Every structure is written in structure tokens, then in C-alpha cells.
Amino acid sequence: MSYTTGCHTIFHHRYYIVWTPKYRHKVLRGEIRERVRTIVRQVYKEMGVTIVHGIFIVDKSCAYVRRDTSAHCR
């Protein structure tokens, strides 16, 4: 387990995110699955989030992610 340190803090940010289509329709197949995966990775990268573990099932997407927020000391 790795911790991130700031000027006066030590923290360990981890989140479990589950995304499901409306009414949990089984739509995450084929090209749609690949497109959603690409979009999710792009959004996480823009937000500075690292995917620790992720899985796509036909009716949901689960991701265990971490956010490395480092404080800048002056």
C-alpha cells in the first residue's frame, strides 16, 4: 500500500466506481464496449486518476481507482 505525502499530510485516496446503463440493459458489447472503455480511460486521464483495477461486464463497468493529489510546499 503506497501513501502520498503533502507538506504536512499523508493520505491514501482510493475509490470504487460503478457505472451502469439505464435499467441495466446489457449493451456493453462489441464496438460500444470498446468506445465506452476508450472514453472512460480518456476522462480518468484528464482528471489525473489512475485505474488500479477495472472490469467491463455486459451490464456494468467497475473500476477501482486512485487519485494522486500532491500538495506543493512553499
N, C-alpha and C positions, 0 to 999 in steps of 0.2 A: 504494500500500500504506500503510495507516494503522497507526500504533503506538499502544498505550495506555500511559500512564505512571502510575507509582505514586510513593511518596515517594522511593525510591532505585532504582527499576527501570523498564525499558522492555520491553514484551512485545507479542507478536503471536500471539494464540491463534486458530487455525483448525482445524476438524475436518471430516472427510468421513465421514458416517454412512450406512450402507446397511442397510435393513430389508427382510427377505424373509419371506413366509409359509412355513409348514412345507411342505417338499418343493417349494417354489417354484411352488405351484399358482397358476394365472392367475385370481385372484379380485378383483383391484383394478380393478373395473369399475363403472360406474353409481353407484348410491347408496352402495355400500360404499366406493368410491374417494373420494367427497365426504366421507363420515363420517370415514374414516381421515385425510384431509387436514385436516379441522377439528380432530380430536383431536391430531394432530402439532403443528399451529400453536399450539394451546392449551397443550400441555405445554412447548414451546420458550419460549413467552411467560412461563410460570410460572417457568421455570428461568433466565430472563434471557438467552436465546440468540436471536441474530438470524440469520435464514436469508439467506445470501448468494445461493445458487442452489439450487433444488430441482426434482426431476422425479419424477413417478409413472408407472411403466410397469405393465403388467398383472400382472407377477410380482415387482416390487420397487419400493422407494422409495429414492431417493438424495437426500442433502442435504449441501451444503457450508455449514457454519455457523460463526459466530464468537461468542465469549463475551466480553463486555466486563466484566472484573472490575477495578474500580478500588479501590486501597487508599486508606484515609482517613488522612491525616497529622495528627499532633497537634502 
